[in-house]
């Protein structure tokens, strides 16, 4: 009888231990080594071949416009089994994360930005990024109803779905390549004459994407006007403008053969402050150039010129002269990226 009782107790203990181990495995966290790398490009080539002819069309080496590497990265991990989401903060190269066992979806993006705003209330597959509002008193709207914004900071992202989570019995590894979500337009305003009258300049590009999907770099239909500053060169003004690209554009995996929505149009503005304190404004339609370069590239406006303050001229651009007003744009910061 004693032997039977002892055996029965052993069975109960074994069942209890087995049940605990199953529960423990289900909720178990295990160290996962995360290794990160980056694709550093500032434009996508849709047939312009800028990389092969760059020394003849713009200042600076082609590679010099590539985005820098981030300092820190946020990693959202969504467990498909438990439905819970965890947030980890990693270094540029990666780090160690305590992931749950089972399948999970993982979203990564750099969090060391000043102007980028992430909607982290959405699911990892639906999270978007935008940029902060920036106003300019002297700017007449190029597109009615568009929000005027700051150029977004360097932003990378990666999305991994149906990933096998941590092995409860051993440490695992995870590798990811983060790709750009922000692209750069190099804008050249070339003057034929009168550049000696110029002192400072700033511009705006209308019709660009206001939001980008973090998972794949696709853009929503929302449009914004991006405000930027320019630098004076011997031939005119040069601007390096970061954007999310054009609206309603598919993700990176659909890059080849993708077309820009034919209903979209894009406009460019330039405000020049002359030495006499007066401002001259130029506006130009750049739709044909942007359609060929939906994710960064080179935009050139030629044939500009300045004249003395009392003259009027019709050079194919909308030109006006007025008091400059406040030079400094008004930045309206939103919540910080997390």
ABEGO torsion letter per residue (X at the ends): XAAAAAAAAAAAAAAAAAAAAAAAAAABBBBBBBBBBBBBBABBBAGAGAAAAAAAABBEBAAAABBBBBABBBBBBBBAAAGBBBBBBBBAAEEBBBBBBEBBBBBBBBAABAABBBBAABBAAABBBBBBBBBBAABBBABBGBBBBBBBBBBBBBBBBGBBBBBAABBBBBBBBBBBABBBBBBBBBBABGAAABABBBBBBBGBBABBBAAAGBBBABBBBBBBBBBBBAAEBBBBBBBAEBBGBBBAAAABGBBBBAABBBBBBBBBBBAAGBBBBBBBBAAAAAAABABEEBBBBBGBBBBBAABBBBAGBBBBBBBAEBABBBBBBBBBBX
